[in-house]
Amino acid sequence: MSELVESIRERYLSTLEKIAGAANHVGRNPESVKLVVVTKSQPVEVVRAAIEAGARILGENYPEEGVTKLQSMAGVSAVEWHMIGHVQSRKAQLVAGNFNLLHSLDNLKLAKRLDRFCAEAGRSLPTLLEFNLGGEDSKSGWHAWDESQWPSLLGELSSIIALPNLQVRGLMVMPPLGADAEFSRPYFQKLKRLQEYLVSQFPRVDFSELSMGTSADFEAAVQEGATLVRVGTAIVGARQYKTEV
Ligand SMILES: *Cc1c(COP(=O)(O)O)cnc(C)c1O
């Protein structure tokens, strides 16, 4: 095993242990949490090493970069590729054709384009709905920090749910950058409450996945109900370059 694989493996396993510890702490089954290893802005060698180290789900932020990597890994191993970054409408076809799960659906126009490209490709795309719970204008996601405004989201969300080639599976949040996990915890709790609200409004829709928590705060996210955590730097180290802006 190369030194790179060895070091990623150590951090991958220790992250899994921390996930299990956080889950056990609140009486959850550790197996109900999936670890997405975020390899955005990392070279292909790091992706290959992460897979060799045991990673089974890889998260990418930029469609072109992600597709280049997943194509170069084709046949290497059975891994899932998740798109976790904001998707511009003109990148919808790349995402519809290549990824196993979209975490970051954030508008109806994109949803309609994804649905159309999925139909053309003869596939369907599992997707999560991204919410902005911090109220920052710069962040993507449906603005949902004010709970009294939640009913106003329902019209657009029901249009998305009705699209035949998108399969809604849950919710995602990226809290404002904070000092520590305790800063993020209220946002995770709020996403959980929003999940309960959407389940009550759309009882036949599957909202079971909660994608929340990064290197800085994944243990708090697991304690609050995360089923997918997105961990990059804590496993694969600092990002080295950015291939798309
Ligand atoms: C980069 C990124 C992550 C991973 O962040 P780390 O701090 O490297 O763990 C998780 N989620 C999203 C949406 C990201 O853009």
Ligand as a Chemical Component Dictionary entry (heavy atoms), coordinates in Angstrom:
data_LIG
# 
_chem_comp.id                   LIG 
_chem_comp.type                 NON-POLYMER 
_chem_comp.pdbx_formal_charge   0 
_chem_comp.three_letter_code    LIG 
# 
loop_
_chem_comp_atom.comp_id 
_chem_comp_atom.atom_id 
_chem_comp_atom.alt_atom_id 
_chem_comp_atom.type_symbol 
_chem_comp_atom.charge 
_chem_comp_atom.model_Cartn_x 
_chem_comp_atom.model_Cartn_y 
_chem_comp_atom.model_Cartn_z 
_chem_comp_atom.pdbx_ordinal 
LIG C1 C1 C 0 -16.269 21.013 0.159  1  
LIG C2 C2 C 0 -17.578 20.560 0.661  2  
LIG C3 C3 C 0 -17.662 19.608 1.687  3  
LIG C4 C4 C 0 -16.458 19.041 2.411  4  
LIG O1 O1 O 0 -15.874 19.997 3.234  5  
LIG P1 P1 P 0 -14.613 19.606 4.150  6  
LIG O2 O2 O 0 -14.475 20.772 5.044  7  
LIG O3 O3 O 0 -13.445 19.428 3.216  8  
LIG O4 O4 O 0 -14.946 18.361 4.850  9  
LIG C5 C5 C 0 -18.926 19.186 2.057  10 
LIG N1 N1 N 0 -20.047 19.659 1.462  11 
LIG C6 C6 C 0 -20.004 20.569 0.477  12 
LIG C7 C7 C 0 -21.269 21.055 -0.131 13 
LIG C8 C8 C 0 -18.771 21.059 0.061  14 
LIG O5 O5 O 0 -18.741 21.987 -0.904 15 
# 
loop_
_chem_comp_bond.comp_id 
_chem_comp_bond.atom_id_1 
_chem_comp_bond.atom_id_2 
_chem_comp_bond.value_order 
_chem_comp_bond.pdbx_ordinal 
LIG C1 C2 SING 1  
LIG C2 C3 SING 2  
LIG C2 C8 DOUB 3  
LIG C3 C4 SING 4  
LIG C3 C5 DOUB 5  
LIG C4 O1 SING 6  
LIG O1 P1 SING 7  
LIG P1 O2 DOUB 8  
LIG P1 O3 SING 9  
LIG P1 O4 SING 10 
LIG C5 N1 SING 11 
LIG N1 C6 DOUB 12 
LIG C6 C7 SING 13 
LIG C6 C8 SING 14 
LIG C8 O5 SING 15 
# 
